[in-house]
Amino acid sequence: MRAFGLGERITIEKVIFVEIFLLIAFLLALGWSFNREDPLFIKSRYDLINLLVVALSLYYGYSGAIVLISLLFAGYFFFYQPFPLNDLLENLLFALLSSEFRYIWDKKIKLALVDKTYAEQMAELYRRQLFSLKLEYDLLEKQFALSPYSVRNILERFKVPSSKAFMELISDFFGVMSAELYKHEDGKLISVEKLGSGVKVDEKDPLIQEALELNRAFYIPPKEILRKATSEELNFIALVVAESYAGNYLLAIKDMDFLNINEEGLSYIMVILEYYGDSIAFEASGFSCTKFCDREFELQAYRMQLLKERLGIDSFVVVFQYPPERREELVKLKSMVKGLDRVCINEDKAFVLLSITPKEGVERFIERIRKDMDFLKVKDIKPIEEFCDAY
């Protein structure tokens, strides 16, 4: 049986039936002893039956109300002539209203308990995630502090956008001794440059296909290297895939310094490979943003402008004005920006390109600069897509 079609099934437990039966029997016995003509007190001055109906319906709900009305019906049938239909309907009305109130109140309590349980679970989840994030941040900070690599220092040596220069960089900084660079074009891998004996790769190799599809860098664990080396010839120990504005590149590494075969080293190589591809596209585009900034600034402006056009990611250029006599102090400015940011110094202005930075990040950067270099005055703040037209 369901309560008014609301989907809640009503079950009448034996204990409810027994309790209400005994209560009605007691009330009937009490009324019989005082007034045999009105043993259920329906003709008394005080409407005790309706009070009892409300109380029991609120306490037991629909199941109690059904049992109570059934027993009252039997009592009215046997002890009253003529049958008091109006009184029974009145009792039924009170029972339904009280039971409905009990039903709604129970629903609210259950929903509140569900919300409470959900809130507690989410709080516990956020607590664990916050702890995990803090731990990862501490490890990342420690790793960054102890890292022997610096993207900025590596890229400063990358003056010529050539595949040979790229191979020399990864050889000098990461101990790569044998590798081959491929360009993925029209579904084929075209060899661009070799280092050492090079690496022949099969386009149908599952690892090659996975790397190209997922566009990610990965390496074969040392245990797997040793296992394969004893059973068959190993073509490569690491694959690095980078997506640039000049196309997709794949670097297959056959031999490199064992200590650099890790995610950190391969991530740095992937950044340099992307930079190499973007440099090729930059040279071919003829892009020019300013007449007074160096190639590094122009290249990064080109990359960030394309990033804004394709993905809508913001980058800004902050224009500072400074007294000419304090020009030498601007050397400190280059050490106060991130690895992807660029600084260009003119006769009386300093241009800071904040790569992949929202407006809020620009404001925080300006506040930080003002604390250490209060002689710098903000003259202008331009989104990267507007800066080149304005300057």
C-alpha positions in Angstrom: 0.0 0.0 0.0 1.3 3.4 -0.9 0.7 6.8 0.7 -1.4 8.9 -1.7 0.7 7.6 -4.7 3.8 9.4 -3.4 5.9 6.3 -3.8 6.3 5.4 -0.1 5.1 1.9 0.7 3.2 1.6 4.0 4.0 -1.4 6.1 2.1 -2.2 9.3 4.3 -3.8 11.8 2.8 -6.2 14.4 4.0 -4.2 17.3 2.1 -1.1 16.0 -1.1 -3.2 15.7 -0.7 -4.6 19.1 0.1 -1.3 20.8 -2.8 0.5 19.2 -5.2 -2.4 19.8 -4.3 -2.5 23.5 -4.6 1.3 23.8 -8.1 1.2 22.1 -9.1 -1.8 24.3 -8.0 0.1 27.4 -9.9 3.2 26.3 -13.0 1.1 25.5 -12.8 -0.7 28.9 -12.4 2.6 30.6 -15.4 4.2 28.7 -17.5 1.0 29.3 -17.0 1.3 33.0 -18.1 5.0 33.1 -20.7 5.2 30.4 -21.9 2.1 28.5 -23.9 4.2 26.1 -20.7 6.1 25.0 -17.7 3.9 25.7 -15.5 5.7 23.1 -16.4 9.2 24.4 -17.6 10.5 21.0 -20.6 12.2 22.6 -18.6 13.7 25.5 -17.9 17.4 26.0 -14.2 16.9 25.3 -13.4 15.2 21.9 -10.9 12.7 23.3 -11.0 10.4 20.3 -9.8 13.1 17.9 -7.0 14.0 20.3 -6.1 10.3 20.4 -6.3 10.0 16.6 -4.0 13.1 16.1 -1.5 11.9 18.7 -1.2 8.3 17.4 -1.2 9.4 13.7 1.6 11.8 14.4 3.6 9.2 16.3 3.0 6.1 14.0 2.2 7.8 10.7 0.0 6.2 8.0 0.5 2.6 9.4 -0.8 3.6 12.8 -3.6 5.7 11.4 -4.9 2.8 9.3 -4.9 0.4 12.3 -6.5 3.1 14.5 -9.3 3.9 12.1 -10.0 0.2 11.5 -10.3 -0.4 15.2 -12.5 2.6 15.6 -14.7 1.4 12.8 -15.1 -1.9 14.6 -15.9 -0.2 17.9 -18.5 2.1 16.3 -20.1 -0.8 14.5 -20.5 -2.9 17.7 -21.2 -0.3 20.3 -23.2 2.5 18.6 -26.6 2.5 17.0 -27.1 4.1 14.6 -23.6 3.9 13.1 -21.8 7.3 13.7 -20.6 7.9 10.2 -19.9 11.6 10.6 -17.7 10.9 13.6 -15.8 8.2 11.8 -15.2 10.6 8.8 -14.0 13.3 11.2 -11.6 10.8 12.8 -10.4 9.8 9.4 -9.8 13.4 8.4 -7.8 14.1 11.5 -5.9 10.8 10.9 -5.0 11.6 7.3 -4.0 15.2 8.0 -1.8 14.2 11.0 -0.2 11.3 9.0 0.5 13.5 6.1 2.2 16.0 8.4 4.3 13.1 9.9 5.1 11.9 6.3 6.3 15.4 5.2 8.3 15.9 8.4 10.0 12.5 8.0 10.9 13.4 4.4 12.5 16.7 5.6 14.4 14.9 8.3 15.7 12.3 5.8 16.7 14.9 3.3 18.5 16.9 6.1 20.3 13.7 7.1 21.3 13.0 3.5 22.6 16.6 3.1 24.5 16.3 6.4 26.1 13.0 5.3 27.0 14.4 1.9 28.5 17.6 3.5 30.6 15.4 5.9 31.8 13.2 3.1 32.7 16.2 0.9 34.5 17.9 3.8 36.5 14.7 4.4 37.3 14.4 0.7 38.4 18.1 0.5 40.5 17.6 3.7 42.3 14.7 2.1 42.7 16.5 -1.2 44.1 19.6 0.5 46.5 17.5 2.5 47.6 15.7 -0.7 47.9 19.0 -2.6 50.0 20.5 0.1 52.3 17.4 0.2 52.6 17.5 -3.6 53.4 21.2 -3.5 56.1 20.7 -0.9 57.6 18.0 -2.9 57.5 20.1 -6.1 59.0 23.0 -4.3 61.8 20.8 -3.0 62.3 19.3 -6.4 62.5 22.7 -8.0 64.9 24.0 -5.5 67.2 21.0 -6.0 66.8 20.7 -9.7 70.0 21.1 -11.7 68.0 22.3 -14.7 66.7 25.8 -15.6 64.4 26.2 -18.6 65.5 29.9 -18.9 69.2 29.1 -18.9 68.7 26.3 -21.4 66.6 28.4 -23.8 69.1 31.3 -23.6 71.6 29.0 -25.3 69.0 28.1 -28.0 69.8 31.1 -30.2 69.5 29.4 -33.6 66.3 27.6 -34.4 67.8 24.5 -35.9 67.4 20.8 -35.2 71.2 20.5 -34.8 71.2 23.1 -32.1 68.3 21.3 -30.4 70.3 18.0 -30.4 73.3 19.7 -29.0 71.3 21.1 -26.1 69.7 17.8 -25.0 73.1 16.2 -25.3 74.8 18.8 -23.1 72.1 19.2 -20.5 70.6 15.7 -20.3 73.3 13.4 -21.4 71.4 12.1 -24.5 74.0 10.1 -26.6 71.8 8.5 -29.3 68.5 9.9 -30.5 66.6 10.8 -33.6 64.1 13.6 -34.2 61.0 13.0 -36.4 58.3 15.3 -37.7 54.8 13.8 -37.8 53.3 15.0 -41.1 50.4 13.6 -43.1 50.3 10.4 -40.9 54.0 9.7 -41.5 57.2 10.2 -39.5 59.9 12.1 -41.4 63.4 12.0 -40.0 64.7 15.5 -39.3 68.0 15.1 -37.3 70.1 12.3 -35.8 72.3 12.2 -32.7 74.9 9.5 -32.6 73.7 6.4 -34.5 70.1 7.6 -34.5 67.0 5.5 -33.8 64.9 3.7 -36.4 61.2 3.6 -35.4 58.3 1.7 -36.8 55.2 3.8 -37.3 53.1 0.7 -36.5 54.7 0.2 -33.2 52.0 0.4 -30.4 54.2 2.7 -28.3 54.8 5.1 -31.2 51.0 5.2 -32.0 50.1 5.7 -28.3 52.6 8.5 -27.9 51.3 10.3 -31.0 47.7 9.9 -30.1 48.0 11.0 -26.5 50.6 13.6 -27.3 52.6 13.0 -24.2 56.1 12.1 -23.1 56.8 8.8 -21.5 59.7 6.5 -20.9 60.3 2.8 -20.4 61.2 1.9 -16.8 64.7 0.7 -16.1 63.4 -2.8 -15.1 61.7 -3.1 -18.5 64.9 -1.9 -20.2 67.0 -4.6 -18.6 64.4 -7.3 -19.4 64.1 -6.4 -23.0 67.9 -5.9 -23.4 68.5 -9.5 -22.6 65.8 -10.9 -24.9 65.8 -8.6 -28.0 67.2 -5.5 -29.4 65.7 -2.4 -27.8 65.0 0.4 -30.3 64.4 3.2 -27.8 64.2 3.8 -24.1 62.2 7.1 -24.2 59.8 8.9 -26.4 59.0 12.6 -26.3 56.2 14.1 -28.3 55.6 17.9 -28.6 52.9 19.8 -30.3 54.1 23.2 -31.8 52.9 25.8 -34.2 55.2 24.2 -36.8 53.6 20.8 -36.4 54.1 17.7 -34.2 57.5 16.4 -33.4 58.6 13.0 -32.0 62.0 12.4 -30.3 63.0 8.8 -30.0 65.9 8.4 -27.5 68.0 5.2 -27.6 70.8 6.0 -25.1 71.1 8.7 -22.5 72.4 9.3 -19.0 70.6 6.8 -16.7 70.0 9.5 -14.0 68.0 11.6 -16.5 65.6 8.9 -17.5 62.7 10.3 -15.4 59.6 12.4 -15.8 61.3 15.7 -14.9 64.1 15.3 -17.5 61.7 14.2 -20.2 59.3 17.1 -19.3 62.2 19.6 -19.8 63.1 18.0 -23.1 59.4 18.3 -24.2 59.4 22.0 -23.4 62.6 22.6 -25.4 61.2 20.6 -28.3 58.0 22.7 -28.3 60.2 25.8 -28.2 62.2 24.5 -31.2 59.0 23.9 -33.2 57.6 27.3 -32.3 60.9 28.9 -33.3 60.7 27.3 -36.8 57.1 28.7 -37.2 58.1 32.1 -35.9 61.0 32.5 -38.4 58.7 31.4 -41.2 55.9 33.8 -40.2 57.8 37.1 -40.5 56.1 38.2 -37.3 57.2 41.5 -35.8 55.8 43.0 -32.6 58.2 45.8 -31.7 61.3 47.4 -33.2 63.3 47.6 -30.0 62.9 44.2 -28.3 65.2 41.1 -28.9 64.3 37.9 -30.6 63.4 36.1 -27.4 60.7 38.7 -26.5 59.4 38.7 -30.1 59.2 34.9 -30.2 57.3 34.6 -26.9 54.9 37.4 -28.0 54.3 35.4 -31.1 53.6 32.2 -29.1 51.3 33.9 -26.6 49.4 35.7 -29.3 48.7 32.5 -31.2 47.7 30.9 -27.8 45.2 33.6 -27.3 43.7 33.3 -30.8 43.4 29.5 -30.6 42.5 28.8 -27.0 41.6 32.2 -25.5 44.3 32.1 -22.9 45.3 35.5 -21.7 48.8 37.0 -21.6 49.6 40.7 -20.8 52.4 43.1 -21.3 53.1 45.6 -18.5 54.8 48.8 -19.5 56.9 50.4 -16.8 58.5 53.8 -17.0 61.7 54.5 -15.1 64.3 57.3 -14.5 67.2 56.8 -17.0 69.8 57.2 -14.2 68.5 54.0 -12.6 68.7 51.8 -15.7 71.3 49.6 -14.2 69.0 48.5 -11.4 66.6 47.0 -14.0 68.9 43.9 -14.2 67.1 42.7 -11.1 63.8 42.8 -13.0 64.7 39.8 -15.1 65.2 37.6 -12.0 61.8 38.5 -10.7 59.7 37.0 -13.5 58.7 33.4 -14.3 60.6 31.1 -16.7 58.1 31.8 -19.6 58.0 35.6 -19.0 60.1 38.0 -21.0 61.6 41.4 -20.2 62.5 44.1 -22.8 64.2 47.3 -21.7 64.1 50.4 -23.8 65.6 53.9 -23.2 63.1 54.9 -20.6 60.6 52.0 -20.5 60.6 48.4 -19.5 58.2 45.9 -21.1 57.4 42.8 -19.1 55.5 40.0 -21.0 53.6 37.9 -18.5 52.8 34.7 -20.3 49.6 32.7 -19.5 48.6 35.2 -16.8 45.1 36.5 -16.0 44.3 40.1 -15.1 44.4 39.2 -11.4 47.9 37.8 -11.7 49.1 41.0 -13.4 47.9 43.0 -10.5 49.7 40.8 -8.0 52.9 41.0 -10.1 52.7 44.8 -10.1 52.3 44.8 -6.3 55.3 42.6 -5.9 57.4 44.7 -8.2 56.5 47.9 -6.4 57.7 46.6 -3.1 61.2 46.0 -4.4 61.5 48.6 -7.2 59.4 51.5 -6.1 60.9 53.8 -8.8 59.1 51.9 -11.5 55.8 53.5 -12.6 53.1 51.6 -14.5 52.5 53.4 -17.7 50.3 50.9 -19.5 48.9 47.3 -19.3 48.0 45.7 -22.6 46.7 42.3 -23.6 49.1 40.6 -25.9 46.8 40.9 -28.9 46.7 44.7 -28.5 50.3 45.3 -27.5 51.9 44.7 -30.8 49.5 47.1 -32.6 50.0 49.8 -30.0 53.9 49.6 -29.9 
